[in-house]
Amino acid sequence: MPHPHLPAACLYSRPSLGRLWKKVQLTCSPFVQRPELQRLYRLPSSAIRRHWGRRPYSVLALGCADGVKESLLLEKLPPPAVLLAADTNPGLARLAATRLAARTKLWRKIDLTRPLPASLARDLHPVSSNGIPIARRHPLLITLFGVLPNLPPLPLLKRVARFLRPNDLLLFSANLAPGTCGFSGALRVLSQYDNPPTRSWLESAVGRLRPRLPKGRMQFGIFPDPRQKSLARIEARWIGAKKTLTVFSSRRPTSSQVEAWIRAAPMQKVACYLDPLGEEGVWLVARRA
Ligand SMILES: C[S@@+](CC[C@H](N)C(=O)[O-])C[C@H]1O[C@@H](n2cnc3c(N)ncnc32)[C@H](O)[C@@H]1O
């Protein structure tokens, strides 16, 4: 029987928790420390340009936080016609919209555990009062960086796939388990999570829960994902005298597990960019015809 899991949004949605998460990023994230990982977010611009040529396009940045990764990509592309930044933390989404260049910028609070609302499509492709599109629909680039580790990945990819139209693209990242075995690979990166700044962020989130949790301690470990036993999941668990709660989890798939999700979503791979150390990958995919 899996332990109850705190919804991932509870770790990010308040402004103070968003700030603590950012501090963790700046002090512990390999993305900040390793230029090879930053490069993964610039590289797809060439394949996107090849795919669409000079056509105008729009961007839907899902779970974008403050948009740092999207900014690396968009610096290499012409500004989109419409940029919609969407996150459970609307303050972070607003920062992303401020940071990124676009002709029209919007931001929204969103819940990525639910189907993507039809209102997103209306914001991206406005229609007149009699339902006629105001402008020709541009192809859409959806970005989804750093979210797949936190939410059940295949259901999330399926929800995004349902939103894609022919000729749209999805660019997403996954935090990988280096090597071919998810569990031993996850062990190699455990210290990226089990450290004082991450503990302090997660303990702050636990401290804000109502009703309060009974006294306990935070323990990190690697466990099989309850929905996919072969998938390694790094978890931070709150261990109380009578109850255990999974406060945080980060899935660490191998690249072949990610490719199986793409096929199951169902989508098709356009290009993929892998970290030389095998800790992160970025996939460019499209709806399967
Ligand atoms: C690990 S952070 C990644 C942020 C950023 N994209 C990056 O890669 O640096 C996960 C992001 O997903 C957002 N998030 C978590 N759960 C969410 C949910 N249920 N709906 C929408 N956004 C969510 C968080 O607010 C946060 O910005």
The ligand as an SDF file (V2000), in Angstrom:
LIG
                    3D

 27 29  0  0  0  0  0  0  0  0999 V2000
   10.9260   21.4200  -10.2370 C   0  0  0  0  0  0  0  0  0  0  0  0
   10.0520   22.8700  -10.6090 S   0  0  0  0  0  0  0  0  0  0  0  0
   10.6320   23.2110  -12.2490 C   0  0  0  0  0  0  0  0  0  0  0  0
   10.5130   24.6540  -12.5880 C   0  0  0  0  0  0  0  0  0  0  0  0
   11.1510   25.0900  -13.9140 C   0  0  0  0  0  0  0  0  0  0  0  0
   10.3350   24.7030  -15.0500 N   0  0  0  0  0  0  0  0  0  0  0  0
   12.5400   24.5280  -14.0360 C   0  0  0  0  0  0  0  0  0  0  0  0
   12.7010   23.5270  -14.7440 O   0  0  0  0  0  0  0  0  0  0  0  0
   13.4410   25.0810  -13.4150 O   0  0  0  0  0  0  0  0  0  0  0  0
    8.4130   22.2840  -10.8900 C   0  0  0  0  0  0  0  0  0  0  0  0
    7.4730   23.3830  -11.3670 C   0  0  0  0  0  0  0  0  0  0  0  0
    6.1880   22.8090  -11.5530 O   0  0  0  0  0  0  0  0  0  0  0  0
    5.2150   23.6190  -10.9120 C   0  0  0  0  0  0  0  0  0  0  0  0
    4.1390   22.7110  -10.4700 N   0  0  0  0  0  0  0  0  0  0  0  0
    4.2020   21.7270   -9.5660 C   0  0  0  0  0  0  0  0  0  0  0  0
    3.0140   21.1180   -9.4520 N   0  0  0  0  0  0  0  0  0  0  0  0
    2.1720   21.7440  -10.3160 C   0  0  0  0  0  0  0  0  0  0  0  0
    0.8140   21.5720  -10.6840 C   0  0  0  0  0  0  0  0  0  0  0  0
    0.0570   20.6290  -10.1210 N   0  0  0  0  0  0  0  0  0  0  0  0
    0.3010   22.3960  -11.6170 N   0  0  0  0  0  0  0  0  0  0  0  0
    1.0520   23.3690  -12.1910 C   0  0  0  0  0  0  0  0  0  0  0  0
    2.3410   23.5750  -11.9080 N   0  0  0  0  0  0  0  0  0  0  0  0
    2.9050   22.7670  -10.9810 C   0  0  0  0  0  0  0  0  0  0  0  0
    5.9370   24.2870   -9.7710 C   0  0  0  0  0  0  0  0  0  0  0  0
    5.3310   25.4910   -9.3410 O   0  0  0  0  0  0  0  0  0  0  0  0
    7.3120   24.5230  -10.3620 C   0  0  0  0  0  0  0  0  0  0  0  0
    7.3970   25.7460  -11.0320 O   0  0  0  0  0  0  0  0  0  0  0  0
  1  2  1  0
  2  3  1  0
  2 10  1  0
  3  4  1  0
  4  5  1  0
  5  6  1  0
  5  7  1  0
  7  8  2  0
  7  9  1  0
 10 11  1  0
 11 12  1  0
 11 26  1  0
 12 13  1  0
 13 14  1  0
 13 24  1  0
 14 15  1  0
 14 23  1  0
 15 16  2  0
 16 17  1  0
 17 18  1  0
 17 23  2  0
 18 19  1  0
 18 20  2  0
 20 21  1  0
 21 22  2  0
 22 23  1  0
 24 25  1  0
 24 26  1  0
 26 27  1  0
M  CHG  2   2   1   9  -1
M  END
$$$$
